[in-house]
Amino acid sequence: MILTFTQLVPEPEPDLEDYVRAKLARLETVITIKSAHVTLLQSPCHFPFRATVHLEVPGPDLRADELGHTQMAALDSAFANLKEQSSLCHAG
């Protein structure tokens, strides 16, 4: 899997890339991921952070765009959304 991880925030956290890789590894137990494009940015709205994730997978790509009060909360929300989507894609 190819990962593109971009942090467009004033104070990027270097450990977040490892966190994202771990989240992706958990998703890969459910669905094959060809590539992942993850962007974390400072949001201009009332939630400080926004995480956008685009996963290239067999079939329709999966996308999530979530907000959170912390960088990790935004990522957690996005990956929870993707987990739900991947479960629906593989439901019998």
MOPAC internal coordinates of N, CA, C and O (Angstrom, degrees):
PM7 1SCF
backbone

  N    0.0000 0     0.00 0     0.00 0    0    0    0
  C    1.4462 1     0.00 0     0.00 0    1    0    0
  C    1.5281 1   108.79 1     0.00 0    2    1    0
  O    1.2310 1   121.51 1   -41.14 1    3    2    1
  N    1.3082 1   114.72 1   138.86 1    3    2    1
  C    1.4603 1   121.70 1   177.34 1    5    3    2
  C    1.5298 1   107.60 1   -99.92 1    6    5    3
  O    1.2310 1   120.51 1   -51.20 1    7    6    5
  N    1.3309 1   116.64 1   128.80 1    7    6    5
  C    1.4605 1   121.63 1   179.31 1    9    7    6
  C    1.5196 1   109.67 1  -114.72 1   10    9    7
  O    1.2310 1   121.30 1   -50.53 1   11   10    9
  N    1.3272 1   115.12 1   129.47 1   11   10    9
  C    1.4586 1   122.05 1   169.37 1   13   11   10
  C    1.5223 1   105.50 1  -115.37 1   14   13   11
  O    1.2310 1   120.37 1   -65.49 1   15   14   13
  N    1.3346 1   116.89 1   114.51 1   15   14   13
  C    1.4607 1   122.01 1  -178.08 1   17   15   14
  C    1.5210 1   108.85 1  -121.84 1   18   17   15
  O    1.2310 1   120.73 1   -59.45 1   19   18   17
  N    1.3182 1   116.21 1   120.55 1   19   18   17
  C    1.4586 1   122.24 1  -177.65 1   21   19   18
  C    1.5191 1   109.13 1  -123.64 1   22   21   19
  O    1.2310 1   120.87 1   -49.91 1   23   22   21
  N    1.3347 1   115.95 1   130.09 1   23   22   21
  C    1.4707 1   121.46 1   175.66 1   25   23   22
  C    1.5263 1   108.24 1  -112.90 1   26   25   23
  O    1.2310 1   120.86 1   -70.69 1   27   26   25
  N    1.3096 1   115.95 1   109.31 1   27   26   25
  C    1.4588 1   121.40 1   178.33 1   29   27   26
  C    1.5302 1   108.47 1  -104.30 1   30   29   27
  O    1.2310 1   121.76 1  -117.24 1   31   30   29
  N    1.3151 1   114.24 1    62.76 1   31   30   29
  C    1.4617 1   122.13 1  -178.74 1   33   31   30
  C    1.5240 1   108.48 1  -129.54 1   34   33   31
  O    1.2310 1   119.86 1   -24.17 1   35   34   33
  N    1.3353 1   117.87 1   155.83 1   35   34   33
  C    1.4685 1   120.30 1  -179.05 1   37   35   34
  C    1.5318 1   113.76 1   -59.23 1   38   37   35
  O    1.2310 1   120.10 1   142.99 1   39   38   37
  N    1.3348 1   117.41 1   -37.01 1   39   38   37
  C    1.4606 1   120.76 1  -178.60 1   41   39   38
  C    1.5288 1   109.87 1  -126.87 1   42   41   39
  O    1.2310 1   120.16 1   -96.10 1   43   42   41
  N    1.3648 1   117.30 1    83.90 1   43   42   41
  C    1.4634 1   119.91 1  -179.95 1   45   43   42
  C    1.5309 1   111.78 1   -61.11 1   46   45   43
  O    1.2310 1   121.08 1   -37.32 1   47   46   45
  N    1.3206 1   115.55 1   142.68 1   47   46   45
  C    1.4570 1   121.09 1   178.42 1   49   47   46
  C    1.5274 1   108.51 1  -102.41 1   50   49   47
  O    1.2310 1   119.94 1   -65.69 1   51   50   49
  N    1.3448 1   117.72 1   114.31 1   51   50   49
  C    1.4648 1   120.35 1  -176.02 1   53   51   50
  C    1.5272 1   113.89 1   -62.96 1   54   53   51
  O    1.2310 1   119.48 1   151.98 1   55   54   53
  N    1.3236 1   118.60 1   -28.02 1   55   54   53
  C    1.4684 1   121.15 1  -178.69 1   57   55   54
  C    1.5240 1   113.43 1   -74.75 1   58   57   55
  O    1.2310 1   119.98 1   166.76 1   59   58   57
  N    1.3189 1   117.65 1   -13.24 1   59   58   57
  C    1.4576 1   119.82 1  -177.30 1   61   59   58
  C    1.5297 1   112.48 1   -67.30 1   62   61   59
  O    1.2310 1   119.54 1   150.86 1   63   62   61
  N    1.3118 1   118.48 1   -29.14 1   63   62   61
  C    1.4714 1   119.15 1   178.20 1   65   63   62
  C    1.5291 1   110.23 1   -63.11 1   66   65   63
  O    1.2310 1   120.05 1   138.55 1   67   66   65
  N    1.3247 1   117.51 1   -41.45 1   67   66   65
  C    1.4667 1   120.26 1   176.15 1   69   67   66
  C    1.5263 1   110.83 1   -63.28 1   70   69   67
  O    1.2310 1   120.50 1   141.42 1   71   70   69
  N    1.3202 1   116.66 1   -38.58 1   71   70   69
  C    1.4648 1   121.99 1   178.40 1   73   71   70
  C    1.5328 1   109.86 1   -62.25 1   74   73   71
  O    1.2310 1   120.84 1   135.08 1   75   74   73
  N    1.3340 1   116.00 1   -44.92 1   75   74   73
  C    1.4677 1   121.20 1   179.00 1   77   75   74
  C    1.5285 1   110.01 1   -63.07 1   78   77   75
  O    1.2310 1   120.02 1   136.50 1   79   78   77
  N    1.3222 1   117.57 1   -43.50 1   79   78   77
  C    1.4713 1   120.73 1   178.80 1   81   79   78
  C    1.5324 1   111.27 1   -60.64 1   82   81   79
  O    1.2310 1   120.29 1   140.86 1   83   82   81
  N    1.3188 1   117.05 1   -39.14 1   83   82   81
  C    1.4680 1   120.76 1   178.32 1   85   83   82
  C    1.5284 1   110.84 1   -65.92 1   86   85   83
  O    1.2310 1   120.21 1   138.09 1   87   86   85
  N    1.3161 1   117.21 1   -41.91 1   87   86   85
  C    1.4718 1   121.11 1   177.88 1   89   87   86
  C    1.5280 1   110.43 1   -63.12 1   90   89   87
  O    1.2310 1   120.72 1   138.28 1   91   90   89
  N    1.3270 1   116.23 1   -41.72 1   91   90   89
  C    1.4642 1   120.28 1   178.69 1   93   91   90
  C    1.5247 1   111.48 1   -65.64 1   94   93   91
  O    1.2310 1   120.56 1   141.78 1   95   94   93
  N    1.3246 1   116.53 1   -38.22 1   95   94   93
  C    1.4680 1   120.23 1   178.93 1   97   95   94
  C    1.5244 1   110.48 1   -61.36 1   98   97   95
  O    1.2310 1   120.21 1   141.52 1   99   98   97
  N    1.3217 1   117.21 1   -38.48 1   99   98   97
  C    1.4767 1   120.42 1   177.65 1  101   99   98
  C    1.5277 1   110.98 1   -65.75 1  102  101   99
  O    1.2310 1   120.55 1   139.85 1  103  102  101
  N    1.3396 1   116.55 1   -40.15 1  103  102  101
  C    1.4561 1   120.01 1   178.55 1  105  103  102
  C    1.5321 1   111.43 1   -67.02 1  106  105  103
  O    1.2310 1   120.70 1   147.95 1  107  106  105
  N    1.3221 1   116.28 1   -32.05 1  107  106  105
  C    1.4624 1   119.74 1  -178.87 1  109  107  106
  C    1.5287 1   112.61 1   -67.84 1  110  109  107
  O    1.2310 1   119.82 1   166.61 1  111  110  109
  N    1.3217 1   117.96 1   -13.39 1  111  110  109
  C    1.4582 1   119.57 1   173.98 1  113  111  110
  C    1.5267 1   110.51 1   -74.02 1  114  113  111
  O    1.2310 1   120.53 1   163.17 1  115  114  113
  N    1.3381 1   116.59 1   -16.83 1  115  114  113
  C    1.4595 1   122.13 1  -178.22 1  117  115  114
  C    1.5286 1   111.92 1  -105.37 1  118  117  115
  O    1.2310 1   120.60 1   142.99 1  119  118  117
  N    1.3348 1   116.46 1   -37.01 1  119  118  117
  C    1.4676 1   121.07 1  -174.01 1  121  119  118
  C    1.5296 1   109.54 1  -145.72 1  122  121  119
  O    1.2310 1   120.43 1   -36.04 1  123  122  121
  N    1.3201 1   116.78 1   143.96 1  123  122  121
  C    1.4647 1   121.55 1   177.70 1  125  123  122
  C    1.5226 1   109.37 1   -75.71 1  126  125  123
  O    1.2310 1   120.75 1   -52.21 1  127  126  125
  N    1.3246 1   116.18 1   127.79 1  127  126  125
  C    1.4673 1   121.19 1  -179.68 1  129  127  126
  C    1.5210 1   108.27 1  -111.04 1  130  129  127
  O    1.2310 1   120.78 1   -62.57 1  131  130  129
  N    1.3459 1   116.12 1   117.43 1  131  130  129
  C    1.4660 1   120.85 1   177.63 1  133  131  130
  C    1.5240 1   110.60 1   -75.51 1  134  133  131
  O    1.2310 1   120.97 1   133.15 1  135  134  133
  N    1.3336 1   115.75 1   -46.85 1  135  134  133
  C    1.4598 1   120.41 1   176.41 1  137  135  134
  C    1.5201 1   109.55 1  -153.79 1  138  137  135
  O    1.2310 1   121.79 1   -24.02 1  139  138  137
  N    1.3337 1   114.17 1   155.98 1  139  138  137
  C    1.4610 1   121.36 1  -179.08 1  141  139  138
  C    1.5236 1   108.63 1  -131.17 1  142  141  139
  O    1.2310 1   121.22 1   -46.28 1  143  142  141
  N    1.3113 1   115.27 1   133.72 1  143  142  141
  C    1.4599 1   121.76 1   177.64 1  145  143  142
  C    1.5302 1   106.62 1  -120.88 1  146  145  143
  O    1.2310 1   121.05 1   -68.72 1  147  146  145
  N    1.3159 1   115.61 1   111.28 1  147  146  145
  C    1.4676 1   121.42 1  -175.48 1  149  147  146
  C    1.5285 1   108.57 1  -119.78 1  150  149  147
  O    1.2310 1   121.04 1   -52.81 1  151  150  149
  N    1.3225 1   115.62 1   127.19 1  151  150  149
  C    1.4642 1   120.58 1   177.61 1  153  151  150
  C    1.5232 1   108.76 1  -126.57 1  154  153  151
  O    1.2310 1   121.18 1   -48.00 1  155  154  153
  N    1.2987 1   115.35 1   132.00 1  155  154  153
  C    1.4590 1   122.78 1   177.95 1  157  155  154
  C    1.5237 1   106.87 1  -119.07 1  158  157  155
  O    1.2310 1   120.34 1   -55.06 1  159  158  157
  N    1.3322 1   116.96 1   124.94 1  159  158  157
  C    1.4616 1   118.57 1  -178.10 1  161  159  158
  C    1.5091 1   111.71 1  -140.92 1  162  161  159
  O    1.2310 1   122.06 1   -18.92 1  163  162  161
  N    1.3247 1   113.65 1   161.08 1  163  162  161
  C    1.4589 1   121.16 1   176.06 1  165  163  162
  C    1.5228 1   106.73 1   -75.30 1  166  165  163
  O    1.2310 1   120.31 1   -54.21 1  167  166  165
  N    1.3050 1   117.02 1   125.79 1  167  166  165
  C    1.4607 1   122.21 1  -176.86 1  169  167  166
  C    1.5242 1   110.60 1   -91.57 1  170  169  167
  O    1.2310 1   120.00 1   -39.26 1  171  170  169
  N    1.3405 1   117.60 1   140.74 1  171  170  169
  C    1.4700 1   119.70 1   178.40 1  173  171  170
  C    1.5323 1   113.27 1   -80.23 1  174  173  171
  O    1.2310 1   119.91 1   173.75 1  175  174  173
  N    1.3352 1   117.78 1    -6.25 1  175  174  173
  C    1.4658 1   120.07 1  -178.94 1  177  175  174
  C    1.5314 1   110.61 1   -89.46 1  178  177  175
  O    1.2310 1   119.93 1    12.89 1  179  178  177
  N    1.3167 1   117.74 1  -167.11 1  179  178  177
  C    1.4625 1   121.20 1  -173.86 1  181  179  178
  C    1.5323 1   113.78 1   -69.40 1  182  181  179
  O    1.2310 1   119.46 1   156.49 1  183  182  181
  N    1.3329 1   118.64 1   -23.51 1  183  182  181
  C    1.4659 1   119.61 1   172.71 1  185  183  182
  C    1.5204 1   107.12 1   -87.18 1  186  185  183
  O    1.2310 1   119.32 1   -46.34 1  187  186  185
  N    1.3081 1   118.91 1   133.66 1  187  186  185
  C    1.4584 1   119.59 1  -174.50 1  189  187  186
  C    1.5273 1   115.60 1   -69.50 1  190  189  187
  O    1.2310 1   119.19 1   150.69 1  191  190  189
  N    1.3594 1   119.15 1   -29.31 1  191  190  189
  C    1.4577 1   119.28 1  -172.39 1  193  191  190
  C    1.5216 1   112.40 1  -127.13 1  194  193  191
  O    1.2310 1   121.69 1   -30.24 1  195  194  193
  N    1.3260 1   114.37 1   149.76 1  195  194  193
  C    1.4633 1   122.10 1   179.43 1  197  195  194
  C    1.5234 1   108.41 1  -131.51 1  198  197  195
  O    1.2310 1   120.49 1   -48.97 1  199  198  197
  N    1.3186 1   116.67 1   131.03 1  199  198  197
  C    1.4658 1   122.47 1   176.44 1  201  199  198
  C    1.5230 1   108.00 1  -115.66 1  202  201  199
  O    1.2310 1   120.98 1   -52.22 1  203  202  201
  N    1.3255 1   115.74 1   127.78 1  203  202  201
  C    1.4549 1   120.85 1   173.31 1  205  203  202
  C    1.5129 1   107.76 1  -118.80 1  206  205  203
  O    1.2310 1   121.08 1   -45.07 1  207  206  205
  N    1.3307 1   115.53 1   134.93 1  207  206  205
  C    1.4617 1   120.80 1  -178.37 1  209  207  206
  C    1.5261 1   108.01 1  -133.76 1  210  209  207
  O    1.2310 1   121.43 1   -46.08 1  211  210  209
  N    1.3311 1   114.86 1   133.92 1  211  210  209
  C    1.4639 1   122.10 1   175.85 1  213  211  210
  C    1.5252 1   106.43 1  -127.36 1  214  213  211
  O    1.2310 1   120.91 1   -61.00 1  215  214  213
  N    1.3204 1   115.86 1   119.00 1  215  214  213
  C    1.4622 1   121.22 1   179.26 1  217  215  214
  C    1.5205 1   109.82 1  -109.86 1  218  217  215
  O    1.2310 1   120.75 1   -54.16 1  219  218  217
  N    1.3216 1   116.17 1   125.84 1  219  218  217
  C    1.4603 1   120.95 1   173.00 1  221  219  218
  C    1.5205 1   106.66 1   -89.28 1  222  221  219
  O    1.2310 1   121.38 1   -64.60 1  223  222  221
  N    1.3304 1   114.96 1   115.40 1  223  222  221
  C    1.4600 1   122.36 1  -176.09 1  225  223  222
  C    1.5230 1   108.75 1  -133.19 1  226  225  223
  O    1.2310 1   119.72 1   -14.88 1  227  226  225
  N    1.3504 1   118.13 1   165.12 1  227  226  225
  C    1.4594 1   118.82 1   173.70 1  229  227  226
  C    1.5339 1   109.06 1   -60.75 1  230  229  227
  O    1.2310 1   120.20 1   -45.65 1  231  230  229
  N    1.3027 1   117.22 1   134.35 1  231  230  229
  C    1.4605 1   120.51 1  -175.40 1  233  231  230
  C    1.5174 1   109.53 1    86.56 1  234  233  231
  O    1.2310 1   120.41 1    21.49 1  235  234  233
  N    1.3216 1   116.83 1  -158.51 1  235  234  233
  C    1.4660 1   119.78 1  -179.34 1  237  235  234
  C    1.5343 1   111.60 1   -64.29 1  238  237  235
  O    1.2310 1   120.72 1   -43.31 1  239  238  237
  N    1.3287 1   116.22 1   136.69 1  239  238  237
  C    1.4621 1   120.92 1   176.98 1  241  239  238
  C    1.5273 1   109.70 1   -63.34 1  242  241  239
  O    1.2310 1   121.44 1   -25.02 1  243  242  241
  N    1.3211 1   114.86 1   154.98 1  243  242  241
  C    1.4696 1   121.44 1   177.40 1  245  243  242
  C    1.5226 1   108.69 1  -105.35 1  246  245  243
  O    1.2310 1   120.72 1   -40.93 1  247  246  245
  N    1.3304 1   116.23 1   139.07 1  247  246  245
  C    1.4669 1   121.21 1   179.94 1  249  247  246
  C    1.5320 1   109.69 1  -136.57 1  250  249  247
  O    1.2310 1   121.64 1   -34.26 1  251  250  249
  N    1.3259 1   114.46 1   145.74 1  251  250  249
  C    1.4673 1   120.24 1   175.31 1  253  251  250
  C    1.5227 1   108.04 1  -144.11 1  254  253  251
  O    1.2310 1   121.02 1   -36.13 1  255  254  253
  N    1.3117 1   115.65 1   143.87 1  255  254  253
  C    1.4618 1   123.23 1   178.82 1  257  255  254
  C    1.5247 1   106.08 1  -140.96 1  258  257  255
  O    1.2310 1   120.68 1   -74.80 1  259  258  257
  N    1.3329 1   116.31 1   105.20 1  259  258  257
  C    1.4719 1   120.50 1  -172.45 1  261  259  258
  C    1.5234 1   111.34 1  -130.94 1  262  261  259
  O    1.2310 1   121.34 1   -24.61 1  263  262  261
  N    1.3311 1   115.04 1   155.39 1  263  262  261
  C    1.4623 1   122.82 1   178.80 1  265  263  262
  C    1.5219 1   110.31 1  -111.97 1  266  265  263
  O    1.2310 1   120.65 1   -24.84 1  267  266  265
  N    1.3383 1   116.35 1   155.16 1  267  266  265
  C    1.4583 1   120.82 1   176.36 1  269  267  266
  C    1.5144 1   111.54 1  -160.43 1  270  269  267
  O    1.2310 1   121.25 1   -19.38 1  271  270  269
  N    1.3315 1   115.21 1   160.62 1  271  270  269
  C    1.4691 1   120.37 1   179.67 1  273  271  270
  C    1.5236 1   112.45 1   -74.68 1  274  273  271
  O    1.2310 1   120.12 1   158.38 1  275  274  273
  N    1.3329 1   117.38 1   -21.62 1  275  274  273
  C    1.4615 1   122.03 1   175.40 1  277  275  274
  C    1.5178 1   107.94 1  -127.55 1  278  277  275
  O    1.2310 1   120.85 1   -15.39 1  279  278  277
  N    1.3244 1   115.97 1   164.61 1  279  278  277
  C    1.4590 1   120.07 1   178.31 1  281  279  278
  C    1.5283 1   110.43 1   -60.64 1  282  281  279
  O    1.2310 1   120.58 1   135.83 1  283  282  281
  N    1.3098 1   116.49 1   -44.17 1  283  282  281
  C    1.4618 1   121.02 1  -178.68 1  285  283  282
  C    1.5276 1   111.19 1   -66.77 1  286  285  283
  O    1.2310 1   119.77 1   142.47 1  287  286  285
  N    1.3312 1   118.04 1   -37.53 1  287  286  285
  C    1.4665 1   120.90 1   179.13 1  289  287  286
  C    1.5268 1   110.67 1   -64.33 1  290  289  287
  O    1.2310 1   120.20 1   139.90 1  291  290  289
  N    1.3118 1   117.23 1   -40.10 1  291  290  289
  C    1.4678 1   120.73 1   177.57 1  293  291  290
  C    1.5287 1   110.24 1   -63.75 1  294  293  291
  O    1.2310 1   120.56 1   136.50 1  295  294  293
  N    1.3379 1   116.54 1   -43.50 1  295  294  293
  C    1.4683 1   120.36 1   178.08 1  297  295  294
  C    1.5297 1   110.96 1   -64.63 1  298  297  295
  O    1.2310 1   120.41 1   136.45 1  299  298  297
  N    1.3251 1   116.82 1   -43.55 1  299  298  297
  C    1.4694 1   120.51 1   179.43 1  301  299  298
  C    1.5335 1   111.01 1   -58.99 1  302  301  299
  O    1.2310 1   120.29 1   136.70 1  303  302  301
  N    1.3225 1   117.05 1   -43.30 1  303  302  301
  C    1.4622 1   120.91 1   179.14 1  305  303  302
  C    1.5221 1   111.21 1   -63.50 1  306  305  303
  O    1.2310 1   120.73 1   137.48 1  307  306  305
  N    1.3271 1   116.21 1   -42.52 1  307  306  305
  C    1.4658 1   119.91 1   179.74 1  309  307  306
  C    1.5226 1   110.87 1   -64.19 1  310  309  307
  O    1.2310 1   119.89 1   136.47 1  311  310  309
  N    1.3262 1   117.81 1   -43.53 1  311  310  309
  C    1.4628 1   119.97 1  -178.99 1  313  311  310
  C    1.5277 1   111.89 1   -71.56 1  314  313  311
  O    1.2310 1   119.51 1   149.82 1  315  314  313
  N    1.3233 1   118.54 1   -30.18 1  315  314  313
  C    1.4647 1   120.79 1   174.28 1  317  315  314
  C    1.5350 1   109.51 1   -65.23 1  318  317  315
  O    1.2310 1   120.60 1   139.22 1  319  318  317
  N    1.3189 1   116.46 1   -40.78 1  319  318  317
  C    1.4570 1   121.81 1   177.19 1  321  319  318
  C    1.5280 1   110.12 1   -61.77 1  322  321  319
  O    1.2310 1   120.22 1   134.22 1  323  322  321
  N    1.3243 1   117.19 1   -45.78 1  323  322  321
  C    1.4647 1   121.57 1  -179.88 1  325  323  322
  C    1.5234 1   112.02 1   -65.19 1  326  325  323
  O    1.2310 1   120.52 1   142.53 1  327  326  325
  N    1.3234 1   116.62 1   -37.47 1  327  326  325
  C    1.4670 1   120.23 1   178.27 1  329  327  326
  C    1.5245 1   109.85 1   -62.43 1  330  329  327
  O    1.2310 1   120.74 1   136.62 1  331  330  329
  N    1.3239 1   116.19 1   -43.38 1  331  330  329
  C    1.4603 1   120.69 1   178.29 1  333  331  330
  C    1.5315 1   110.51 1   -62.96 1  334  333  331
  O    1.2310 1   120.36 1   135.97 1  335  334  333
  N    1.3272 1   116.91 1   -44.03 1  335  334  333
  C    1.4606 1   120.36 1   178.59 1  337  335  334
  C    1.5298 1   111.71 1   -61.35 1  338  337  335
  O    1.2310 1   120.74 1   135.72 1  339  338  337
  N    1.3295 1   116.19 1   -44.28 1  339  338  337
  C    1.4698 1   119.60 1  -178.22 1  341  339  338
  C    1.5326 1   110.59 1   -66.52 1  342  341  339
  O    1.2310 1   119.84 1   146.25 1  343  342  341
  N    1.3327 1   117.92 1   -33.75 1  343  342  341
  C    1.4546 1   120.95 1   176.85 1  345  343  342
  C    1.5195 1   111.03 1   -66.54 1  346  345  343
  O    1.2310 1   120.52 1   140.62 1  347  346  345
  N    1.3291 1   116.62 1   -39.38 1  347  346  345
  C    1.4565 1   120.68 1   179.13 1  349  347  346
  C    1.5228 1   111.17 1   -67.24 1  350  349  347
  O    1.2310 1   120.84 1   143.60 1  351  350  349
  N    1.3341 1   116.00 1   -36.40 1  351  350  349
  C    1.4703 1   120.32 1  -179.99 1  353  351  350
  C    1.5239 1   111.28 1   -65.14 1  354  353  351
  O    1.2310 1   120.15 1   149.79 1  355  354  353
  N    1.3221 1   117.32 1   -30.21 1  355  354  353
  C    1.4637 1   120.97 1  -175.79 1  357  355  354
  C    1.5344 1   112.81 1  -106.72 1  358  357  355
  O    1.2310 1   120.63 1  -168.40 1  359  358  357
  N    1.3356 1   116.39 1    11.60 1  359  358  357
  C    1.4617 1   119.15 1   177.45 1  361  359  358
  C    1.5346 1   108.59 1   -73.92 1  362  361  359
  O    1.2310 1   121.05 1   -40.51 1  363  362  361
  N    1.3127 1   115.59 1   139.49 1  363  362  361
  C    1.4625 1   121.10 1  -176.21 1  365  363  362
  C    1.4634 1   111.26 1   -75.83 1  366  365  363
  O    1.2310 1   120.10 1   180.00 1  367  366  365

